[in-house]
């Protein structure tokens, strides 16, 4: 019999997946695909869409590109606020996780809070020097908006133990692509995918 003191795995855990971004005029779209043991991309896990210029940030994840079935989402609690808190909801609207950006700490090094059942973690840019260089680059008119030459990664660590809960690594590609690993079985895929997409969609906020 499993001891009640042992961590319980999430109902929907995916240990590794890839996210690719598609940029269009009015929306950002993201493909989330499972990763095979050899590192190649497998089947589609979700298709996300973010509409721009909304008063409240929202990204909806669908079962496929037809967008006929929304399966989870994340929504900001506040309107256009750099400190906005975001709730992750399942397809029935039940809150299954939460994340927010630490505004003060993020001035020099982007820092996020991430919570889900059994999980409380803090995520930071892996390399502080790259974080500072990226901020100077983003101040350059035009270039900072259309092209970022720095490859940056995030590590999320359990606030109690320091163990790695999730990592997001940006890969060099024509369009933004991220490889996400989730070694902690307690972290639900829907929460991990929401956080990983937010790292791209909301990073400049």
N, C-alpha and C positions, 0 to 999 in steps of 0.2 A: 504494500500500500504506500502511495506517495505521501511524504510528510507535508503537512500544511505549511511548514516553514520554508519549503522550497519554492522558488519562483514559478508561477504558473505561466505556461506559454500563451501567447495571444491566439485568439480564434482564427486569425488570418495573418500568418507570418511568412514573409518572403525574404530569404537570406541575402539575395543580391538581385538588383535590377538596374536597367539603364533608362535614362531619360533623354530624349532628343527634342529640341525645340523647333517649331516652325513659326516664322514671323510673317504676319500679314498686316494690312493697313489698320484694321480696327480690332483685331484679336491676336492674342498669342496662343498657340496650340502646342501641346506636349504629348508625345508618345511615350508610354511607360511599358517597357518590355522586360520579360524575365531574362536572366542571363544563364546560359548553359554552363556546365562544368568547365568547358574549354574557353569560356569567356565570350563566346559568340552570342548574339542576341536571339532570343527565342520568341515565344508567342506573346501577343499583345495582352497586357494586364489591364490597361486603362488608357483612355484618351481624354486629355484635359483641355479645357478652354477657358481663357481669361479675357473678358471684355475690358477694353480700356475706357478710361474717363468715367468710371462709375464712382458715385459718392461713397459707396461702401465696397471695399475690395471683396471680390468673390471669385473663386475658381471652382468649376464643376468638373467632376471626373465621370466619364461615361464608360459603358462596357465596351464600346467600339466606336469607330468613326461615324457611324450612322447617327450617333447621339440620340438614339431612341430610348435608352435606359440610363438615367443618372444613377450611379452606384455609391458615390460619396462626394463630399465637397468641403471647402473651408471658407469661412466668412468672417470678415472683420466685425468686431463689436462696435467700433467707432468709425466715424467718417474721416477718411483721408488724414490719418494721424500716424506719424512716424513711430509712435509708441503703441500703435493699435494692437489689441489682443485678438487672436483669431481662434475660432472654434472649429474643430473638425467634426463633421456629422456623417453618419451612415446614410444609406438610401432612404431611411424612414425618418430622418431628422433628429435622431438621438445623438447627443454629443459623445464622442468616443476619444477625444483628445483635445489638446490646446497648445498653442505656441505664441510667443511674443518676442519682440526685439528689445534688447536692453539698449536704449537710446544713448545714454552716457558712455557706456563701455564701447559702443559701436562707432564712436567718433574716430577712434584710432584702429580698432580691430572688431569687426562685426561679431556680435555676440547675441545668441538666441536662447530663450528658455523653451523647453519642450516637456510636455507632460502627457501621460496616458496611464491607464490602469496599471499600477505597479511600477511605473517609470517616472522618474523626475531627472532631467538631464539639462546640461548647459552645453551649447555648441559654439565653437569659436573658429575663426579662420586659423588654419594650421600654422601659417608662417607670418609672424607679425611684421617683418620687413616688407613682404609683398603687400600686406594690407595697407601699409603707409604709402608705398609707391603707387598703389592703385588709386588711392584717394587723390594724390597729386595729379595723376593722369586724367582723372574724371573732371578736373577743373579746367582742362584745356578745351576751349570752345570747339564744338562739332566732334572732335576726335573722341572725347570722353563719352559721347552719346552713342556713337556708331561702332566703336571698335575698342576693345580692351585687350592689350597684348599679354596680360598676365594670367597664368593658369593658377587658380586658387582652389583650395580644398577646405572642407569643414570637418571637424571631429566633435561628436557629441559624447559627453562622458556623464555617467551616473553621478549625481551630486553626493550620494552617500559613500560609494565605493571607489569612484574614479574609473571604473571599468568603461570601456568603449561600448556605447549603445548603438551608434550609427555613424557612418562616414559618408561624405559626398565628395567625389573627386571630379573636377572639371577636366575634360580631355580636349586637346587641340583638334578643332574641326571647323568646317565652313560655318556650320550652325552649332549653337551651343549643345554640348552633349556631356552628360554626367553619368558616372558609375557610382551607384549607391550600394553599400554593404550594411547589413543589419545583423551583427553577431548576437544581439540580445533577443532571445525568442519571445520576450514579453512585449516587444514593440510591434503593434499591429501594422500590417502593410499599408493600410489606408492612412494612418497617421504619419508613417515614414515617408510615403509618397507625397503627401500634402506638404510636409516640411521641406522635402527636397525640391519640389516645384517652387515653393515660396522663396527658397534661397536664390532662385533665378528671377522670379517674377517680381519680388519685393526688395531685392538686394539694394537697389539704388534709392529706396525710400528713406 
